[in-house]
Amino acid sequence: MSGNCCVVPSDCRNTPVGASPLFSFRVLFRVLWQSQTIDLMAFAADRVRGVAERVAASSGLEIVNVELRGGGKARMLRIVIDKPAGVTHEDCVNVSREVSTILDVEDAVSGGSYLLEVSSPGLDRELFRPADYERFTGSLLKLTTRQPVNGNRHFEGRLESFRNGRLTLELSKPPKKGKPVESAEAKLEIELANVEKSNLVPEI
């Protein structure tokens, strides 16, 4: 559940943006660059994160994730921002414009055109870093592991704690497959390195 989104495709960075949605905001800008032959995906993502973090810091925002994916003319640069009071439509617009201007000046993303997307994480925010798990201790999570744990890879439960690179889940319901658990409230320890994907489960 990522919430409603506002999507504005454009061939220019100064296109006006429409009305503000409720939960998650998304602003798209198309940025044109001279074509280059080398693939700088990973390197570019690191450079973009540095630029985005500088911009975010000046506005009291947090960079949740930076991802550059796709290839050729279908590349997308996605920046996810957040702040304690919640991200506004204006936050997304301002970060988009400031970051795209700096990326242009620094030529941080080479290799042709791409689509820049700045969005809030939504109610089902994805967790990436140890700091995310520390911050959201006590929250309900849905996660997938890289390697099976007790015969399962998909779990849902409340994050009881996160210490020394290990998270403890209080399972909200028994796994559908694999080995049965002793009770619906069984606890499970999972290494963070074994987590493939983890999202908050909205509690409304």
C-alpha positions as CSV (number, residue, x, y, z in Angstrom):
1,M,0.0,0.0,0.0
2,S,2.1,2.9,-1.2
3,G,-0.7,5.5,-1.2
4,N,-1.8,7.8,-3.9
5,C,0.7,9.4,-6.2
6,C,1.0,12.5,-8.4
7,V,2.8,11.7,-11.6
8,V,3.9,14.5,-13.9
9,P,6.0,13.5,-16.9
10,S,7.9,16.4,-18.5
11,D,10.7,17.2,-20.9
12,C,11.6,20.2,-18.8
13,R,12.4,20.6,-15.1
14,N,10.2,23.6,-14.6
15,T,6.8,22.2,-15.5
16,P,4.1,23.1,-13.0
17,V,3.0,20.4,-10.6
18,G,-0.6,19.5,-9.9
19,A,-2.6,19.0,-6.8
20,S,-1.2,17.4,-3.7
21,P,-2.2,13.7,-3.0
22,L,-2.9,12.3,0.5
23,F,-0.1,9.9,1.4
24,S,2.7,9.5,-1.1
25,F,3.9,12.1,-3.6
26,R,5.8,11.5,-6.8
27,V,7.3,14.1,-9.1
28,L,8.9,13.2,-12.4
29,F,11.3,15.2,-14.5
30,R,13.0,14.2,-17.7
31,V,16.6,15.2,-17.8
32,L,18.6,15.1,-21.1
33,W,22.3,14.4,-21.2
34,Q,24.8,13.8,-24.0
35,S,25.1,10.1,-24.7
36,Q,28.1,8.3,-23.3
37,T,29.1,4.7,-23.7
38,I,30.1,3.5,-20.3
39,D,27.7,2.2,-17.6
40,L,28.0,4.2,-14.4
41,M,24.8,2.9,-12.7
42,A,26.3,2.0,-9.3
43,F,28.8,4.9,-9.3
44,A,26.2,7.4,-10.3
45,A,23.8,6.2,-7.6
46,D,26.5,6.9,-4.9
47,R,27.2,10.4,-6.4
48,V,23.5,11.1,-6.5
49,R,23.0,10.1,-2.9
50,G,25.7,12.5,-1.9
51,V,24.0,15.3,-3.8
52,A,20.6,14.4,-2.5
53,E,21.8,14.2,1.1
54,R,23.3,17.7,0.9
55,V,20.0,19.1,-0.4
56,A,17.9,17.1,2.1
57,A,20.0,18.3,5.1
58,S,19.2,21.9,4.3
59,S,15.5,21.2,4.4
60,G,15.3,18.9,7.4
61,L,14.7,15.8,5.2
62,E,16.1,12.3,5.2
63,I,17.2,10.3,2.2
64,V,15.6,6.9,2.5
65,N,16.9,5.4,-0.7
66,V,18.5,6.3,-4.0
67,E,18.1,3.8,-6.9
68,L,19.2,4.1,-10.6
69,R,17.6,1.3,-12.7
70,G,16.8,0.4,-16.3
71,G,18.9,1.0,-19.3
72,G,19.1,3.0,-22.5
73,K,16.3,5.5,-22.8
74,A,14.3,3.8,-20.1
75,R,16.6,4.7,-17.2
76,M,14.9,5.9,-14.0
77,L,16.6,7.6,-11.1
78,R,14.4,7.3,-8.0
79,I,15.0,9.3,-4.8
80,V,12.9,8.5,-1.7
81,I,12.7,11.2,1.0
82,D,11.1,11.4,4.4
83,K,10.8,13.6,7.6
84,P,9.1,13.1,11.0
85,A,6.2,15.3,10.2
86,G,5.6,13.6,6.8
87,V,6.6,14.6,3.3
88,T,4.6,17.2,1.4
89,H,4.1,17.7,-2.3
90,E,6.2,20.9,-2.0
91,D,9.1,18.9,-0.5
92,C,9.2,16.6,-3.5
93,V,9.1,19.5,-5.9
94,N,11.8,21.4,-4.2
95,V,14.2,18.4,-3.9
96,S,13.5,17.5,-7.5
97,R,14.5,20.9,-8.8
98,E,17.5,21.4,-6.5
99,V,18.9,17.9,-7.1
100,S,18.4,18.0,-10.9
101,T,20.1,21.4,-11.1
102,I,23.2,20.1,-9.1
103,L,23.3,16.9,-11.1
104,D,23.3,19.0,-14.3
105,V,26.2,21.1,-13.1
106,E,28.3,18.2,-11.7
107,D,27.4,15.9,-14.6
108,A,26.8,13.2,-12.0
109,V,24.7,10.8,-14.2
110,S,26.2,10.2,-17.6
111,G,25.0,7.9,-20.3
112,G,22.0,9.6,-21.9
113,S,18.5,10.7,-20.8
114,Y,16.7,9.4,-17.7
115,L,13.6,10.0,-15.6
116,L,14.1,11.6,-12.2
117,E,11.5,10.6,-9.6
118,V,11.3,12.0,-6.1
119,S,8.7,10.5,-3.7
120,S,7.7,9.9,-0.1
121,P,8.1,6.4,1.2
122,G,4.4,5.9,1.7
123,L,2.7,4.0,4.5
124,D,4.4,0.8,3.6
125,R,7.9,2.2,3.8
126,E,10.7,-0.1,2.8
127,L,13.4,-0.6,5.4
128,F,17.0,-0.6,4.2
129,R,19.6,0.3,6.9
130,P,20.2,-0.7,10.5
131,A,19.0,2.7,11.5
132,D,15.7,2.0,9.9
133,Y,15.2,-1.1,12.1
134,E,16.2,0.8,15.2
135,R,13.8,3.6,14.4
136,F,10.8,1.3,13.7
137,T,11.3,-1.1,16.5
138,G,7.8,-2.0,17.7
139,S,6.3,-1.7,14.2
140,L,4.6,-4.4,12.2
141,L,6.7,-5.7,9.3
142,K,6.4,-7.9,6.3
143,L,9.7,-9.3,5.1
144,T,11.3,-11.8,2.7
145,T,14.6,-13.5,3.4
146,R,17.3,-14.5,1.0
147,Q,17.6,-18.0,2.5
148,P,14.8,-19.9,4.2
149,V,14.5,-19.7,8.0
150,N,12.8,-22.7,9.4
151,G,11.7,-23.6,5.9
152,N,10.1,-20.3,5.1
153,R,11.1,-17.1,3.3
154,H,8.1,-14.9,3.9
155,F,7.2,-13.6,7.4
156,E,4.9,-11.0,9.0
157,G,5.3,-9.9,12.5
158,R,6.1,-7.1,15.0
159,L,9.7,-6.0,15.3
160,E,10.5,-6.6,18.9
161,S,14.1,-5.6,18.8
162,F,17.2,-5.1,16.6
163,R,20.6,-5.7,18.1
164,N,24.0,-6.7,16.7
165,G,22.8,-7.1,13.2
166,R,19.9,-9.4,14.2
167,L,16.2,-8.6,14.3
168,T,13.7,-10.3,16.4
169,L,10.1,-10.7,15.1
170,E,7.1,-11.6,17.1
171,L,5.1,-13.4,14.4
172,S,1.6,-12.3,14.0
173,K,0.5,-15.4,12.3
174,P,1.9,-18.9,11.5
175,P,3.8,-19.3,8.2
176,K,1.7,-20.7,5.4
177,K,4.4,-23.1,4.3
178,G,7.3,-25.0,5.8
179,K,7.8,-26.1,9.3
180,P,4.9,-25.3,11.7
181,V,5.5,-22.9,14.7
182,E,4.5,-23.8,18.2
183,S,2.1,-20.9,18.5
184,A,0.8,-17.9,16.6
185,E,2.9,-15.6,18.8
186,A,6.2,-17.4,18.1
187,K,9.4,-15.3,18.0
188,L,11.9,-15.5,15.2
189,E,15.5,-14.1,14.9
190,I,16.7,-13.2,11.5
191,E,20.1,-11.9,10.4
192,L,19.8,-8.5,8.7
193,A,22.2,-9.7,6.0
194,N,19.6,-12.4,5.2
195,V,16.8,-9.9,4.6
196,E,16.0,-9.5,1.0
197,K,13.1,-7.0,1.4
198,S,11.3,-5.6,4.3
199,N,8.3,-3.2,4.5
200,L,6.2,-1.6,7.2
201,V,2.7,-2.9,7.4
202,P,0.2,0.0,7.7
203,E,-1.8,0.0,10.9
204,I,-4.8,2.2,10.6
